Amino acid sequence: MYRKEVLKLYKDLLRSTNKVPKSLKSYYIANIKGGFIAHKDEEDSERIKMILERSREDMNFIIEKYQRTETTK
């Protein structure tokens, strides 16, 4: 049901690691992969929807955080 959306989010999250400092990139990649593995058996569509939404919010927050840091240098 959410397969395409989940795969798109996974790719988007991995691509977003290009916007964080190189020293933290592997940390975020590991967390992204770990999060997807932890929820791979989730079947509740409402829970999946909530996880997808929260993941996007977190991704945007992290990107904004590092963009603000770069502009203040």
C-alpha positions as CSV (number, residue, x, y, z in Angstrom):
1,M,0.0,0.0,0.0
2,Y,2.7,2.5,1.0
3,R,5.6,0.6,-0.8
4,K,6.4,3.3,-3.4
5,E,6.1,6.1,-0.8
6,V,8.4,4.3,1.6
7,L,11.0,3.6,-1.1
8,K,10.9,7.2,-2.2
9,L,11.3,8.4,1.3
10,Y,14.3,6.1,1.8
11,K,16.0,7.4,-1.3
12,D,15.2,11.0,-0.3
13,L,16.6,10.5,3.2
14,L,19.8,9.0,1.9
15,R,20.2,11.8,-0.6
16,S,19.6,14.4,2.1
17,T,22.8,13.1,3.9
18,N,24.7,15.0,1.2
19,K,23.5,18.2,3.0
20,V,25.1,17.4,6.3
21,P,28.8,17.7,7.3
22,K,30.8,14.9,5.8
23,S,31.9,13.8,9.3
24,L,28.3,13.1,10.2
25,K,27.1,11.5,7.0
26,S,27.8,7.9,8.0
27,Y,26.1,8.5,11.3
28,Y,22.9,9.6,9.5
29,I,23.0,6.9,6.9
30,A,23.3,4.2,9.7
31,N,20.3,5.8,11.5
32,I,18.2,5.9,8.4
33,K,19.0,2.2,7.6
34,G,18.4,1.2,11.2
35,G,15.0,3.0,11.3
36,F,13.8,1.3,8.2
37,I,15.0,-2.1,9.4
38,A,13.3,-1.5,12.8
39,H,10.0,-0.8,11.1
40,K,10.1,-3.2,8.1
41,D,7.4,-5.5,9.5
42,E,5.0,-2.7,10.4
43,E,1.5,-3.5,9.0
44,D,-0.7,-0.9,10.6
45,S,-1.4,1.7,7.8
46,E,-2.0,4.5,10.3
47,R,1.3,3.8,12.1
48,I,3.1,3.7,8.7
49,K,1.6,7.0,7.7
50,M,2.7,8.5,11.1
51,I,6.2,7.1,10.7
52,L,6.5,8.5,7.1
53,E,5.3,11.9,8.2
54,R,7.7,12.1,11.2
55,S,10.6,11.0,9.1
56,R,10.0,13.8,6.6
57,E,9.7,16.3,9.5
58,D,13.0,15.1,11.0
59,M,14.8,15.2,7.7
60,N,13.7,18.8,7.1
61,F,14.7,19.8,10.6
62,I,18.2,18.3,10.2
63,I,18.7,19.9,6.8
64,E,17.6,23.3,8.1
65,K,19.8,22.9,11.2
66,Y,23.0,22.4,9.1
67,Q,22.0,25.1,6.6
68,R,21.6,27.6,9.4
69,T,25.0,26.6,10.8
70,E,26.7,27.1,7.4
71,T,25.1,30.6,7.0
72,T,26.4,31.7,10.4
73,K,30.0,30.9,9.6
